[in-house]
Amino acid sequence: MAKVIVGKTSDIPEGKMTHITAGGKEILVANVNGRYYATGNICTHAGAELHDGELNDKELTCPWHGSRWDITTGNLIWFPQKLQSLGSYKITVEGDTIYVEA
């Protein structure tokens, strides 16, 4: 896996998220209580871009059909049907630069 720059820590304040494309993968990066997490950016239900959703603490809500995901693990929290996990990616912070391994 390649280490890819996401941005500066000041680019993603607490409670906010961003997205990047790295290695052909759509990746969402979020700041939850001062810690950074990365997961897939595409909902496994109908393909919505999750960065357009809402982030409340560690819970990410899909903008299309309301599925709820744990941003820290990529696992489904709630939806009427079972959905595949979004997966997760390793984040590292060096100085004030955020990297994801993709």
Sequence and secondary structure as in RCSB ss.txt:
>XXXX:A:sequence
MAKVIVGKTSDIPEGKMTHITAGGKEILVANVNGRYYATGNICTHAGAELHDGELNDKELTCPWHGSRWDITTGN
LIWFPQKLQSLGSYKITVEGDTIYVEA
>XXXX:A:secstr
  EEEEEEGGGS TT EEEEEETTEEEEEEEETTEEEEEESB TTT  BGGGSEEETTEEE TTT  EEETTTTE
EEE SS      EE EEEETTEEEEE 
